[in-house]
Amino acid sequence: MADIGAVTAQVNAARAACSLAPVVELPKGERGNPCFCPLGRALRKDLDDSFFLAVGTKQLRLAATDGRASDIAQRIRESWGVKDSKLGREGEQFFFIPLPSELTLFVMEFDAGKLSKFEGKIEEAEKVRFNNLARRLWNVTVGRLRRVRQLTRSEGSAPKASARPIGSVV
């Protein structure tokens, strides 16, 4: 089982690197949804609507409409101890950061329904805001990202970043 204390510590390390207050506990989220899983919601908490973050099964994907995605990606990468060569990039505003093993395990167990205490309904207003941001950045919807994450899980392995079309999340 995922060590929730270690997961929360990794989330808070990334939040501290971005000068954000720590979360006491992980918020509830939707299974199979890279935009509204507990990790994504915890990492994004207190950030403005210019920042897009989706948590896949193996990596974090982020972008920002205000050009600060590179800085944020670098800070998170350093807080997790990921080497420079592991920071992926797609275009000018999209960055990928491999997840620490604790976060990968959490995502897999959460999506499999093993962490039901973290499941919850997302308010419609949050979904609408996030969908609008996704359309501005990638011209996709959160629903499309969710289907890609489900397909990736069922295939058993993630496609390479260079082979992945814009708008997909692993």
N, C-alpha and C positions, 0 to 999 in steps of 0.2 A: 504494500500500500504506500501511497505517496505520503511523505513526511510533511504535513501541513506547516509545521514550524519552519522547516528548511525552505519550503516554497514561499512562505510569507517573507522570510529573510531575503531571499533572492529578489522578490518583488520590491521590497523596501530598499535594497541596495541600489536598484535601478532608479527608484523614486528619489533617493537621496542624491544620486549623481545628477539628477535634474532639478535639484533644490526644491523638492516637494516633501511634504510631511509624510511620515510613514503611515501605512494603513494598520489598524489594530487587527482587523480580520478581513479575509477576502470577501468581496461582495458576491451575491448570487448571480448566476448567469444561465445561458442556454447551451445545452449540449450540442456539439457539432457546429457551433457557430463561432468562427474565428474573431468576429467583431464584438460579440457579447458574452464571451466566456468569462469566468471570474478573473482570470489573469489579465485579460485585455482591459476589463473594466477597472481593475485595481491599478494597473499601470497608467491608464488614461485619466484617472480621477484627478480633478483639479486642473487639468490642462484645458486650454480654450478650444473652441470649435475649429481651429485651423490645423489641428493635429489629428492624423489618422493612424490607428494602430490596430493590427490584426495579429492574433496569435495562432499560428499553425501547429502542427504536431511536432515540428522540428525546428521552427524558426519564428522569429518575430519579424513582421513586415511593418515598416512605418514610412510615413510621408507627412509633409506639412505644406500648407499653402503659402506660408510666409518665408520659406527658404531655410528654416532652421533644422530640417530633418537630419542633415549631415552631423551637426553638432550634437543633437540628441542621440543619434545612433552611436556616435563615438563615445559619449558619456556612458550609455548603457553597456556598450561593448566592454569598456574598461571596467565597469563595476562588476561584470560577470567574468572578467579575466579571459575574454575571447581575444585571440591574436588578430592583428591587423589583417592578415590574409583571409580571415574568416568573415570579414564584413563584406557582404554582397551589395551590389548596386545595380539598379535598373533605371536608366534615364537620369534626369537631373534631380528628382525628388523622392525616389523610392529606394529604400535601404532594407537589407535583410541581415538579421543577427541570429546566429545559431542559439537555440535555447540551452540553458544548463540542464543537465540530466534530471534534476528534481522537477523542473518545470515541464519537461517532456513527459515524464511519468504522470504528473498531475493531469495534463491535457488528455493523455490516452485513457486514464482511469475515469476522468470526468466524462468524456465522450462515450465511454462504455457503460455509463450509468452506475459506476461503483462509488461515486461521491455525491449521492443524492442530496446531502445537506447543503450543497452549494448550488443546487438548481433552483431557479426562480424566474418569474415573469419579468420581462423588461418593459418599462413604460413606453407607450407608443411615441411620446414626444422625443425620447432618446433615440429610438429607431429612426424616426423621420429626420432628425438632425444628422445622424450618422450616415444615413442613406444619401442625403444631399451632399455631404462632404465626399463620399465615395464617388458619386457621379462627377463632381467637380474635378477630382484628382485622377480617376481612372476610367470614367464613363462606364462604371459597372454599378450593380446594386449589392447590398449586403447579402441578399438571397443568393446571388451568383457565387459569392465567396463561400457561403455555407455549403453549396452543392459541391464545389471543388474540394473542400476539406473532407467531406463525406466520401467522395470518390477516391481521394488519396488514401484514406484509411482503409478502404476496401481493397485497394490494389496492393497494399502491403509495403509500398516504397514510394518515396517522393520523386517526382521528376527533377532533373537538374535545373538549377536556376536559369541557365541560359536557354533552356527549352520551354520554359514556362511562359505562357502568354500574359500580357499585362492584365491584371484583374484577377489572377488566380492566387490562391494562398495555400501553402503547404503547412 
